[in-house]
């Protein structure tokens, strides 16, 4: 029952944000790791990342159309 409550809280957290293609959650990790993952994802011509002001360290990843 605790997992369902956690899932509901997480879903409510993202209600006000656009619908990303992927959400990458980081636990307690150094900022350097987050930046490395962000830079690696953005090295692709088809991906864009953003770090919206969410309570935990999170990257929102979206596919971009580069035509």
Biotite code that builds the C-alpha atoms (Angstrom):
import biotite.structure as struc

atoms = struc.array([
    struc.Atom([0.000, 0.000, 0.000], chain_id="A", res_id=1, res_name="UNK", atom_name="CA", element="C"),
    struc.Atom([2.919, 2.319, 0.658], chain_id="A", res_id=2, res_name="UNK", atom_name="CA", element="C"),
    struc.Atom([4.167, 1.882, -2.935], chain_id="A", res_id=3, res_name="UNK", atom_name="CA", element="C"),
    struc.Atom([0.804, 3.033, -4.328], chain_id="A", res_id=4, res_name="UNK", atom_name="CA", element="C"),
    struc.Atom([0.894, 6.193, -2.209], chain_id="A", res_id=5, res_name="UNK", atom_name="CA", element="C"),
    struc.Atom([4.455, 6.893, -3.402], chain_id="A", res_id=6, res_name="UNK", atom_name="CA", element="C"),
    struc.Atom([3.401, 6.369, -7.032], chain_id="A", res_id=7, res_name="UNK", atom_name="CA", element="C"),
    struc.Atom([0.500, 8.800, -6.622], chain_id="A", res_id=8, res_name="UNK", atom_name="CA", element="C"),
    struc.Atom([2.760, 11.437, -5.064], chain_id="A", res_id=9, res_name="UNK", atom_name="CA", element="C"),
    struc.Atom([5.297, 11.057, -7.878], chain_id="A", res_id=10, res_name="UNK", atom_name="CA", element="C"),
    struc.Atom([2.568, 11.334, -10.526], chain_id="A", res_id=11, res_name="UNK", atom_name="CA", element="C"),
    struc.Atom([1.152, 14.483, -8.928], chain_id="A", res_id=12, res_name="UNK", atom_name="CA", element="C"),
    struc.Atom([4.623, 16.012, -8.908], chain_id="A", res_id=13, res_name="UNK", atom_name="CA", element="C"),
    struc.Atom([4.776, 15.936, -12.728], chain_id="A", res_id=14, res_name="UNK", atom_name="CA", element="C"),
    struc.Atom([1.205, 17.063, -13.445], chain_id="A", res_id=15, res_name="UNK", atom_name="CA", element="C"),
    struc.Atom([2.320, 20.651, -14.079], chain_id="A", res_id=16, res_name="UNK", atom_name="CA", element="C"),
    struc.Atom([5.214, 19.734, -16.394], chain_id="A", res_id=17, res_name="UNK", atom_name="CA", element="C"),
    struc.Atom([5.168, 18.874, -20.105], chain_id="A", res_id=18, res_name="UNK", atom_name="CA", element="C"),
    struc.Atom([5.090, 15.193, -20.970], chain_id="A", res_id=19, res_name="UNK", atom_name="CA", element="C"),
    struc.Atom([8.746, 14.203, -21.504], chain_id="A", res_id=20, res_name="UNK", atom_name="CA", element="C"),
    struc.Atom([9.783, 11.082, -23.406], chain_id="A", res_id=21, res_name="UNK", atom_name="CA", element="C"),
    struc.Atom([11.863, 9.906, -20.437], chain_id="A", res_id=22, res_name="UNK", atom_name="CA", element="C"),
    struc.Atom([12.520, 10.927, -16.865], chain_id="A", res_id=23, res_name="UNK", atom_name="CA", element="C"),
    struc.Atom([15.891, 10.101, -15.316], chain_id="A", res_id=24, res_name="UNK", atom_name="CA", element="C"),
    struc.Atom([15.879, 10.143, -11.516], chain_id="A", res_id=25, res_name="UNK", atom_name="CA", element="C"),
    struc.Atom([19.140, 10.323, -9.613], chain_id="A", res_id=26, res_name="UNK", atom_name="CA", element="C"),
    struc.Atom([19.431, 9.413, -5.970], chain_id="A", res_id=27, res_name="UNK", atom_name="CA", element="C"),
    struc.Atom([22.145, 10.834, -3.784], chain_id="A", res_id=28, res_name="UNK", atom_name="CA", element="C"),
    struc.Atom([24.854, 11.229, -6.435], chain_id="A", res_id=29, res_name="UNK", atom_name="CA", element="C"),
    struc.Atom([27.523, 13.850, -7.086], chain_id="A", res_id=30, res_name="UNK", atom_name="CA", element="C"),
    struc.Atom([26.523, 16.745, -9.344], chain_id="A", res_id=31, res_name="UNK", atom_name="CA", element="C"),
    struc.Atom([29.380, 15.757, -11.665], chain_id="A", res_id=32, res_name="UNK", atom_name="CA", element="C"),
    struc.Atom([27.592, 12.476, -12.494], chain_id="A", res_id=33, res_name="UNK", atom_name="CA", element="C"),
    struc.Atom([24.358, 14.287, -13.294], chain_id="A", res_id=34, res_name="UNK", atom_name="CA", element="C"),
    struc.Atom([26.221, 16.692, -15.581], chain_id="A", res_id=35, res_name="UNK", atom_name="CA", element="C"),
    struc.Atom([28.043, 13.797, -17.292], chain_id="A", res_id=36, res_name="UNK", atom_name="CA", element="C"),
    struc.Atom([24.763, 12.013, -18.056], chain_id="A", res_id=37, res_name="UNK", atom_name="CA", element="C"),
    struc.Atom([23.176, 15.288, -19.228], chain_id="A", res_id=38, res_name="UNK", atom_name="CA", element="C"),
    struc.Atom([26.081, 16.067, -21.560], chain_id="A", res_id=39, res_name="UNK", atom_name="CA", element="C"),
    struc.Atom([26.136, 12.502, -22.892], chain_id="A", res_id=40, res_name="UNK", atom_name="CA", element="C"),
    struc.Atom([22.416, 12.567, -23.693], chain_id="A", res_id=41, res_name="UNK", atom_name="CA", element="C"),
    struc.Atom([22.669, 15.969, -25.326], chain_id="A", res_id=42, res_name="UNK", atom_name="CA", element="C"),
    struc.Atom([25.532, 14.820, -27.542], chain_id="A", res_id=43, res_name="UNK", atom_name="CA", element="C"),
    struc.Atom([22.836, 13.051, -29.549], chain_id="A", res_id=44, res_name="UNK", atom_name="CA", element="C"),
    struc.Atom([21.229, 15.188, -32.246], chain_id="A", res_id=45, res_name="UNK", atom_name="CA", element="C"),
    struc.Atom([17.860, 13.662, -31.369], chain_id="A", res_id=46, res_name="UNK", atom_name="CA", element="C"),
    struc.Atom([17.683, 14.317, -27.614], chain_id="A", res_id=47, res_name="UNK", atom_name="CA", element="C"),
    struc.Atom([17.214, 17.363, -25.457], chain_id="A", res_id=48, res_name="UNK", atom_name="CA", element="C"),
    struc.Atom([17.377, 17.462, -21.656], chain_id="A", res_id=49, res_name="UNK", atom_name="CA", element="C"),
    struc.Atom([16.166, 19.912, -19.058], chain_id="A", res_id=50, res_name="UNK", atom_name="CA", element="C"),
    struc.Atom([16.425, 20.177, -15.303], chain_id="A", res_id=51, res_name="UNK", atom_name="CA", element="C"),
    struc.Atom([13.182, 21.623, -14.064], chain_id="A", res_id=52, res_name="UNK", atom_name="CA", element="C"),
    struc.Atom([13.027, 22.645, -10.403], chain_id="A", res_id=53, res_name="UNK", atom_name="CA", element="C"),
    struc.Atom([11.822, 19.338, -8.996], chain_id="A", res_id=54, res_name="UNK", atom_name="CA", element="C"),
    struc.Atom([12.417, 18.191, -5.415], chain_id="A", res_id=55, res_name="UNK", atom_name="CA", element="C"),
    struc.Atom([14.937, 15.501, -6.365], chain_id="A", res_id=56, res_name="UNK", atom_name="CA", element="C"),
    struc.Atom([17.687, 15.492, -8.953], chain_id="A", res_id=57, res_name="UNK", atom_name="CA", element="C"),
    struc.Atom([15.855, 14.697, -12.165], chain_id="A", res_id=58, res_name="UNK", atom_name="CA", element="C"),
    struc.Atom([16.498, 15.097, -15.884], chain_id="A", res_id=59, res_name="UNK", atom_name="CA", element="C"),
    struc.Atom([13.593, 15.360, -18.302], chain_id="A", res_id=60, res_name="UNK", atom_name="CA", element="C"),
    struc.Atom([14.530, 13.949, -21.716], chain_id="A", res_id=61, res_name="UNK", atom_name="CA", element="C"),
    struc.Atom([12.697, 14.723, -24.941], chain_id="A", res_id=62, res_name="UNK", atom_name="CA", element="C"),
    struc.Atom([13.203, 13.593, -28.506], chain_id="A", res_id=63, res_name="UNK", atom_name="CA", element="C"),
    struc.Atom([13.729, 16.474, -30.905], chain_id="A", res_id=64, res_name="UNK", atom_name="CA", element="C"),
    struc.Atom([13.043, 16.584, -34.613], chain_id="A", res_id=65, res_name="UNK", atom_name="CA", element="C"),
    struc.Atom([16.069, 17.949, -36.470], chain_id="A", res_id=66, res_name="UNK", atom_name="CA", element="C"),
    struc.Atom([14.722, 18.041, -39.995], chain_id="A", res_id=67, res_name="UNK", atom_name="CA", element="C"),
])
